[in-house]
Amino acid sequence: RSMSLITCCYSLHIIFFPPQSHHASRTLLYKKTFVESFEETPLLVAVLTYMGYGILTIFGYLRDFLRDWKLEKCHLAREREEQKDFVPLYQDFENFYTRNLYMRIRDNWNRPIRSVPGAKMDLVERVTPDYNWTFEHTGKVLKDVINMGSYNYLGFAENTGTCADTASECTEKYGVGVCSTRQELGNIDKHEELEKLAARFLGVESSMVFGMGFATNSMNIPALMEKGCLILSDELNHASLVLGARLSGATIRVFKHNNMQSLEKLLRDAMVHGQPRTHRPWKKILILVEGIYSMEGSIVRLPEIIALKKKYKAYLYLDEAHSIGALGPRGRGVVDYFGLDPCDVDIMMGTFTKSFGAAGGYIGGKKELVDYLRLHSHSAVYATSMSPPITQQIITSMKCIMGEDGTTLGQERLCQLSENTTYFRRRLHEMGFIIYGNNDSPVVPLMLYMPAKIGAFGREMLKRNIGTVVVGFPATPIIESRARFCVSAAHTREMLDTVTSSKLYLLPLVGTFMQHLTSQQMFSNPKQQRRQKSVFLRFSYSFMNL
């Protein structure tokens, strides 16, 4: 279609199709087509993005100079003059990015909502009198903003319907809080009911639930790993996985994202060389991966990882925070998506905060594993157990997905999410946008690149009653700033058309220019029109950065 697309397809062949010597054996692992796209940042765009950050950094140092001489007020916490000889409480240089770059676009985050985070939501309007240092509420509410940012994949975050009704009844019976840990007086029958249901849902022997998704990773990995163990972690793993790995005291080695050659090299080296200095065998080798990577929209290459895990006798820890409920014909995550045996995954982890519209997380696996965690997990021993209405919300939504509520609502939502994801991604491709991730992933990153476009994009979308999430450095690589859309089963085709067909993804310059070109009927037929739009938009990405 264009030179950039040819380059993209060539890179896909290199990344996702191994050399011919390995291709035949590895393609046998997949029962369906597995397509992902990660177009390399154009050189001109990368150079201009670095220049943009460089200019912002120079002006940041200039403003810090003015603040040092009291010519400009600094609103952040700083050391008082009389404490200059004390050990500093604040690392002033570490706050440089916050003061001078983040503050320019801070209005795009932490927006308060006052409704259910469904397909549409209500936002509290706010203004800033001091360039995003502080905010004031105007008392107005922005009604019916299309919600493209929440992880409400199956639409269970709602205040009407069976889930809301059963959660309300549970609150009347049990109250809101348990006020104790699972090992003391915080273990109620609803917790045990949920754990048995989750085990059946996942297809494992046993499961255990926790009140916080982040802590499910950060507090359980240290209970499983220790000094003398080796953790092989994907470079794009979530912060909770990274924190849990660091707290464990185990040796950590990072492999390239979804790159099986990189992972196999680390496994081979671990088997050959063993531990540093002593060269003793590692006590355990644990591979940490996610089902869907929330910033890239990519899906883990699970069949290949399981094959490597078996080959090198390692253990596998799978975080399905974004994939459970959102992937697979039965909504049972990436294992269901690939048609694999759940027993091949040693530790199945996930959260209830996305597809189930609730809170908390779970660990699933063999009974011996779960029994061990009940005694040694910090989340089980010290943390307050899950709130009863939250537990009931998960039970009801999970039964709905499994079809045990006597309706087909769960299956209908799974089908609707798949259709919405396919439609939304296809429309963006047709419009010529550079998007990342797997074709079946409901997480859709749209590349913005330049730091100035992060704030402009979020503000312009909100002006048109579309709420979205914009992401930049340090959450992404410095030259890969993006907008991230999360597709939901609750979105109607009309909502998605409003977002896509309005040309609002483009900044005003490109939007006006594209509308002018279309009105002049420069393209002879629809197929040629899409092709020329694709080429034009890729040129526009570079042109806008000038």
N, C-alpha and C positions, 0 to 999 in steps of 0.2 A: 504493500500500500504506500509506503514511503521509506526513505532511507533509514529513518529512525526505527520504523517498525521492523525493517529487515535486520537491523542491528539487534533489536530486542529479541527477535526470533532466534537469531544466531546465538545470543547469550543464553537463551532458554535451552538450546540444544546442549550447550556446554555444561550448564548447571544441572539440569534436570534429567538428562539422558547420559548415563555413564559411558565411558569408552566401550567399543564394541566387544572387547573381551569380557566385560562384566554385564553388558546390556541384556543379553538373553536371559541370564539367570535372575537378574533383578526385576525385569518386566514381568516375570512369572509371579512375583510377589503381589502384584496389583491386579485386582479384579475389575477395575474401572479406570477410565482415563483420569489422569492426574495432571492438571494444568495450572501453573502459577506464572505470574509475570512480575518482573522487577526490572524496569527499564533504567539503565544507567543514567546518572545525571549528566546532561549535556555539558561539554567543557566550558562553553561561554557562560552558561548559567552558574556553574560551580565557581568560576572566577569572579563573576559579579556578586555572588552571594558572599564569598570571602571578603570582597571589597566592602560590601555593605556592613558586615560585622566589624571590619577594620575601622570604618568611619565612625560607627557607633562607639567603638572602644576609645578612639581618640577624643571624641566629644565627652565621653564618660570621664576620662582623666581630666579634661578641662573643667568639667563641672565639679569634680572632687577638689580640684585646686581652688575653685571659687568657694566651696563649702569650708575648706580649711581656713580661708581668710574671712569667713563669716559674711561673704558677699551673697551667698545663697543658703537657704535653710535646708538642713538635712533632717528628714523625719524619722529615719531609722535609729535604733538604739546605738549609741556610741559611748566610748569611755569619757568620763568627765576629766577635766584638766587636772584636778587635784589628785586623781588616781593614776596618773601617768607612770608612776614608779611601781605600781602593783602589777601582778600577773594579769594580763588582759582577759576580760570575760568575753569579748567579741572580737572575732577575727575580721578586721575591717576589710581587708583585701578580698576575703571570701565572699563578702556581701556586694562586691563590685557589680556582678551581673544583675543582682536583684535591684540595686539602686539605679543603674543606668540603662539597662536593656529591658528587664522584665517589667519595670514600672511603666514603660511606654505603652505596653499592651495588656496591662493587668486587668483592664475592664472586661476582657474576654473570658475571664474565669471567675469562679465563686459567685455566679449569679444566683440569687435566691429565687426559688420557685414556691408557689403557694397552691399547688394542685398535685394530683397523681401524675407521676412521670410516664404517662401513657403516650399514645400516638401524637396527641397534642397536649400542651401544658400551658400554665399561666406563669409569667415571669413578673417579679416585682421590679418596677422601674427604679433606677437609681442614677444619680449624677455625681460628678466629682468636681469640686471647686479648686482642687490643687493638683491637677494632672495625675490622677489615679493613686495618690498617696492615701486619700480617704474618700469614702463614698457616703452620700446622703440619699435616703429614700424619698421619693417625691410623693408617695401615697397613691400613685397610679399603678395599674396592673396591665401588663401586655397580655391580652387574651388570645387563646387558641394559636399559640406558637407551635409550628410543626416540630416535633421532637426527633431530631436525627442524631442525638448524642447519648441517650441512655441505653444501658445494656438490657433493655426489656425485650429480649428476642422473641419470646412467645406471647407477649402481651398479658402476662399474669399480674403485672403491677397495676391493679385496678381497685376501685373502691365499691364496685358492684359485682354481683355474681356469686357463684358458689364459694370461691376462695375467701372473699370478703365476709360472707355470711358465717362460714364455719370458724374463721379467725375471731369474729366478734363473739360467737357463742363460747369459744374456748377462753376468751378474755374474761367473760362473765363467770366462768367456772373456776379458772386457775389464777386469774389476775394477770398482770403484765410481767412481773419479774419473779424469779425463783429465789434470789438472795442467798445462794449457796453454790458450792461446786458439785460436780457429779459424784465425787467420792464421799461427800457428806450428806446433806439433806436436799441436794438440788437435782436428784434423779427422779423424774416423774414418768408415769406410764407412757406419755406421749413421746418422750425421748426414745424409749425402747421400741415403741411402735414404728417410729421413723427409721431407726437403725435397721430393723428387720425389713422394712419396705425398701430402703435404699440398697440393701444387699441384694434383694431380688431384682431391683431395677438395674443394677450394675452387672449382675450375673456372677457375684463373688460369694464366698462363704460367709463373710461377716463385714460389718462396717461400724464406724463410730462417727458421731457428729460433734461439731464444735461451734461455739457461738460467734466466732469471727473467722472470716475467710483468710485474711492475711496471716493470722496467728496459726492457722492450720498448717501452713508451710513453715513459717519461721520458728515455731515451737516443736514441731514433730520431727523435722529433719535432724536437729541436734540429739533427739532421743534415739535415732536410728544409726547415726554415724558418729565417729570419734577419731581421735588421733590415731594414725596408722591406717586410716581408710582413705580412699580416693573418690572424689566426686568429679564427674565429667559433665560440665554444664554448657548448654547452648548459650552463645554470646548474647542472645536477645531475651533471655529468661527474665521473668518478672522480679521486681525488687524483693518480694517476699521469699522467693526461692534463693536469691543471692544472699539475703540476710540469714536465712536458715542454714545455708552452707557455711557461711563464715562463723556462725555461732557454734557449729558442731566441732570445730577444731580440726576437721579433716583437711587433707590437701585438695586444693581445687585447681582443676585445669579446664580451660575453656576451648570449645571447638566452634568452628565457623557455623553460622546459622544454617540449619537443615542440610549441612554438608556431610555426607556419609564417608567420604574419603578422609576428611579431617578427623571425624570421630574414630574411624577404624585405625588411623595412625596412632592416636592417643591410646587406644585400647591395646594395640600391638606393643607399643613402647612400654606400657604399664606391665604387660605380661613378661616382657623380656628383661627389663631393667629393675622392676620392683621399686621399693622405697628408696629415696635418696640416701646416699652414703652407705647404708647397711645392705641395700639391695635385697632385703627380705621381701617376700610376697606381701602384697597388700591384704589387709584383713578383709576388706570388702571393696568392691568397685560399684558405684552407683551412678547411673546415667539420669540426669535431670532434664526433662523436656516439657513443653506445653502442648496442648492439643491445638488451639488456635492462638497465634501470637497477636496480642491486642493492638500493637502499633503497626504491624506489617500486614495483617490479614492473611498470613500464610498458615498452612496446615502442616503439622509435623509429618514427616515421612515415616510413619509408624511401622509399616511392614519391614522396611530395611533396618530400622533400629532394633526391632525384635530379633531379626535374623543375626545381627551383630552381637546382640546381648546373649543369645544362645551360643553363638560360636565362641565367644570369649568368656563365658560363664560369669557375666556381670548381672547386676540387678537394675531394674528399670522403675523410675518414679515418674509418673505421668500426671501433670497438672491440667485438669480439664475445666478450669474456671470458665472459659468462654465457649468451650465446645460441648459440654454436657447440656443436653436439651436442645442445642442448636444444630447439631450434625447427626447424620444417620437416619435411615428410614424409620426407626423407632424412637429417635431423639435421645439415644443413649450414648452420644459422644463419638469421639474419633474412632474408638474401637468398633462401634457399630457401623460407622461410616465406611471403614475398610473391610468389614465382615470378618473380623479377627476374633480369636478366643480371648475373653477377659482374663483367663488364667495365665496368659503369656505376659501380662503386666503385673509385676510384683506388688507395686503400691499404686493404687488408683486414688488420686486426690481430685477434688473439685469443690466448687462453691455453689451456694444457693442464692447468690446475690444477683444473678443475671436472668437465666431462663425461668427460674422459679419465683421471681419477684419477691424475694425474702432477704435473709441474711444468714451468715454462717458458712461452714464448710464441712467436708467429710473426708474420711480416709477409708478405703475399701481394700480388701485383700483376703488372705488366709486368716483363719480364726486365731492361729498362734500369733500372727502379727498384730491383730487388733487387741487381743488380750494383753500383749506386751505393752502396747501404747496406753492402755487404760491405767497401767501402773506407773509408767515412766514418762508420759507426756506432760509437760508443764501446763498445757492447755486443759488437760483433764484434772490435774491435781490442784491447780491454783486458780484457774479462771472460772468465773461465774457461768453456769450452764445456760443453754439457749432459752430464750423467752418462749413461754407456752404458745402465744398466738403466732409467733414466727414459726414454731414447730408445726402447728396446725396448717398454716399457709403452705408449707412445703409438702406436707402429707397430701393435702387436697390437690395441689397442682401436679404432684408426681403421679397420683392415681389417675388424674385426668390424662396425662401424657401416655400412661400405660393402658388406658381404656377401661380401667377398673371402676370408673364412676358410672358406667352404664351408658355413656354417650360416645360419640365420635369427635367431640370437640378437640381433644388433644391431637388426634391425627390430622384434623383439618388445619389446625394451627401450624403443625410441622410442614404440611404441604404448602400452606400460604407463605411461610417464611422462606422456603426454598424458591417458590415462584417470585417473591419480591426481590430476593437476592439476585437471582438470574436476570430479572428485568432491569433492576437498578444498575447493575454492572454493565449490562449490554448497552443501555442508554448512554452511560458515560463514555464507553468505548466509541460508540457511534458519533458522539460529539467531539471526540478527539482528545479527551483528557488522559493524562498519565496517571493511572491508578495501580496500586500494588496489590499483591495477594492472590489467593486461590479463587477460582471462579465460583466455588461453592461456599465461600466464607462470607458471613453477614457483616464482618468488619471490613469497611471499604476505605482505605486511605487514598486521598486525592492530593497529589504533590503540589506544593506552593513554592518551595525553595527559599525565596527571599524573606528576610526577617520582617521587612515592612509590610509584606502581603499577609502576614499572619494576622495582625490586628485589623487591617483593612478588610480582609475576607470575612472575619467573624462579625464585624460591625455591619457590613453591607448585607450580610445574610439576615441578621437580626432586624434590620430595617424593613425587610420583606417578610417578616414573621416566620423566619426559619431559624431554629436554634441548632447550632452545630458545635463541635469541639475542634479547636485548632491547637496544634502541637508543634513545638520547636525545641531547639537545643536548650538544656541538656537531655531532654527526654528522647530526642532523636539525634542522629548525626547532624553536624552543624550545617551541612548543605542539603539536608533532606527534610525541611519543615513541611508540614502537611495539614490538611483538614481530614478528620476521621469521622466517617459516617457509620452508624450502627443501624442496620435494617431490622425492622420488627414485623412480626406477623400481624400486628395491630395496624400497620400502615395500609392504607387503601391505595389503589392504583392512581387515584386522583391526587393524593398527597405526594406520591413519588413523581408524578408528572409535574406538579407544581414546582418541585425542587429542581428537576432536570430540564424541563422544556423552557423554563423562563430565562435561560442564559445567565442566571445569577451566579454561576460558579466563576464567571469571568469578572475581572475588575472592570470598572466603568469604561476604560479606554478600549479594551478588546471587545466588550459587549456591544458598544456603539458601532465599532468598526465592522464586527461580524454581521450585525443587523443591516448595516448599509450594503455589505457585499451580497447578502441574501436577497435584499429588496431589488438589487440590480439584476438578479437572476443570472449570475455569472456561470452557474453550473448547469449543464445541459440535461442531466438526469440524476435521480436520487443516488444511485451508486457512485457516480462521479462526484456528486455534491459531498457525500460523506468522506470520500477520499481526499478531496481538496480541503475540506474543513480540518481533517486530521493533520495535513501538512501545514495549513495556516496556523492552527492552534499551537503546534510545536514551535513554529517560528515566533508566535506571539509570546510564549513563555520567555524566550530570550529577549524579545523586543521590550517587554514590560520592565525587565530588570534594568534596561538602560535609563 
